[in-house]
C-alpha cells in the first residue's frame, strides 16, 4: 500500500463488485471508471439496487472490488490488509450511515467526541460542541439517543462526521429521516464542508437533492449511466422543494 499527501481525491479504474448466488453471478457494480477531485460536492443518484451503496463501500474501504482498482486520498485500497484499511477509515473517510450507529449509553456530545477521538484529533470537546451547534443541536448535547427523535439522531451522526475532520465524507441518504427544513439545514452544512476543501459524496434516490451538487453521478443496474453537472448548473439550496 502506498500513501501520498492527503488530498481527498478518489480514483476508481474498472472497479467491479460481483457476488455468486447459487449458480448465478450478481453484478452489484460493473467496470466503473471515476475520478473525483478533492473538495468536490458530489451526489451519487439512483434507485434502490442501482449500486450506490456498493460504490460508497468501495470508496470507504468497507468492501473490496472483485476486479479493478480503488485509490482514495493517495492510498491504494485494492490490496490493503485489514489493519491498513481500518487505519484508513479512521483517518481519511467519515461515514454518515442511514442507521445512525450511535452508542445508546453515550450522550449526543459523547457520541460526537468519540468520532473526533477515533480520528486522532485534538481538542475533541471543542470540536464536538462546534459540530453539534452547526447541526442545530446545541441545546440537546446532554441527551441520550433514546431521548432524541429520529431526525435529531441523524443530526448527531452528521455532527460526529464533521468533528472527525477527515478529508472525505461519505453520506448515505443523510436527509432520509429529516423533515424538509432540517434537511435543507444539513445540506447547507455539507455544502459548506465542500467549500472548505472536504470531498463530500451524498448517496440518494432523491433527484431534487442532486440539483445542488457540483456533479451528479447516476447509477443504474451497477453502471454509471450519466456523469456531469446538474441540468442548468447547480441550484441554490434555498430553491429546493420535496
N, C-alpha and C positions, 0 to 999 in steps of 0.2 A: 504494500500500500504506500503510495506517495502522497505527500501533502505539500501544498504551497500556501502562500499568504491567504487568509480568508477574504473572499470577495462576494460570496452569495451567488456565484454562478452555478447553473445547473446544465449538465450535458448528458443526453441520452442518445446512444447510437445503436440502432437496430434492436432496441430493448423489447423483449417479449416475455410474457408470462403465460405458461400453459400448464394445465392440470390434466391428469389422467383420471377419468371417472369411469371405472369399469373398462369396457372396450373402447370408450370414446375419449378423444382428446379435446379439452375445452380451452379455447384461447381467450384469456381474460384481457390480454394486451398483445397486440401484434405489430412487431417491427416498427417501433416508434423512434423517430429521429427528432430531437428537440434541443434547442439551445435557448436558455433563459438567462439574460444578463442580470447581474446583481442590481438590487434596487428597483426591480420591476414589480408592478402591481398587476397580477395575472389572475384571471378566472378560468378554471377548467370546468367546462359546461357539458352536461349530458344527462340523459335519464338514468334511472337505476339499472345497473348491469352493463353500463357502457364502458367500464374500465377506469372510471375516475379515481376511485379509492385505491385500486391496484397501482395506478400511476403514482399516487401520493405515497403509498407504502414503499415503492421502489426508491423514490427520491429521499424519503426519510429513513432509509435503511431498516425498515421493519420487515422487508422481504427482499429476495434476490431474484434477478431475472433468470429465466430459463435460457435465454440467448441474448447476446448484445452486451453493451457496457453502460454503466451508470457512474458518472463522475459529478460530485457535488461539493461545492466550496473548496475546490482544489484537492479533494480526496477521491481516489479510485475505490468505489464501494464494491465492485463486482466480485473481487477475490478477497475482500477483507474478512478476517476472522470475527468470531462472536464478540470478543473483548474490544476489538478495534471498532466494531460497529456500535457497540454500547457507548464507547467514549465519544464517537462522532455524534450520536443522538443527544448526548448531554451538552456538548459544546458548540454544535453547528446548527441544529434544527430544533424547532419547538413545534409541537403539535397542539392543535385545538380539536379535540375529538367531539363527535356528536354525543357521546355518553358521559362527557364531562370528566370522569375519572378523578373525582375529588376524594380526599380522605375524610370519612364521616366523623372521625374523632378529633379533627382539627378545625379551628375556626377558619373563616374566609381569609383572614390575614395570615394565619399559619400555613394554609394551603399555598398561598402565593409566595410566601417566604421559602417554602420548600422548593419551588421551581427555581428561584434565584440561587439558592444554596446548592442545588444539584448541578447547576451550570457553572459553579465555582465563582460566582460573583461576590463582590464585597458589598458592605452596607445593605444587607438583604432587607432589613426592616424598612429603611427609607425607600428602597426600590418597591417593596410590596405596597407601602402606603400610597406612593405615587401612582402605581398601576391601578389600584382599586379606585382611586379618585378619578382616573381617566375614564373608567367604565361606569362611573356614577354610583359606586358603592361605598363612598367614604363614610357613610353612617351605618353600614352593615358589616364592618370589618370583624366585629367580635361575635358574629353569629355563626352557628354551625350549619353545614349543608342542609340538614333536615328542617332548619328554621327559615330557609330561603326558598323562593319559588323556583320553578324550572328555569325561567329566564335569568334570575339572579345567579343561579348556579352556573349557567352558561357564561355569564359575565365574570364570575370568579375564575373560571377556566381560561378565559381570554386574558384576564389580568395576570394570571400565573405565566402565561406565554410571554406577555410583554415584559415581565420582571426578569425573565431569563436573559433577555437582551442578546439572544443568538442571532446570527445574520440571516437566517431563513425561517420564516413562519409558514407552517402548513395548516390550513384551516378547513376542516371537513364540515360543510353546512353550518358555519358559525352563527347564522341568524335563524336557524331552523326552529328553535324553541322561543324565539323572541317576538314580542309584538312589533308592529311596524316602526313606531317611534324609537324603541330601544335598538331595533335592528339597524336603523339609519345611524344612530349614535355609534354603534360598534363598527359599521363600515367606515365612518369618519375616522375612528381611531386607527383602523387597519390601513386606510389610505395614508394617513399621516406617517405611519411607520415606514411605508414605502418611500415617501418623500424624504424621509430622514436617512434613507440608504438601505433599509431592510428589504430583502426579497420576500414578497407576500404572495402566496398562492392560495386562492379560495376555490374549493370544490363545491359546486352547487348544481341543482337542477333548475334553479330559478333564473330564467333568461333575463328578467328585469335587472337583477344584480349585475349581470355581465356588462350592462351598459356603462358602468362607471370604471371599468378596468382599462389599463393601457393596452392590454392584449387579451384576446379570448381564444382559448384552445378548446375546440369542440370535439368530443369523442362520440363514436357510435360503434357498437359491437367490437370494442377493443382497439379501434383505429382512429387516428386523427382525420377528421373529415373537413375541418376548416381551422385556420390559424391566422389571426391578424387583429387589428384594432376593431372595436365595435363599429357597426354601421353608423356613419355620420360622425365618428370620433367619440371620445369619452364624454359622457354626460356628467353633469354635476349631481352629487348625491341628493341634493335638495329636489331634483327633478324626478326622482324615482317614485313609483307607485306599485304596491302589490297588496 
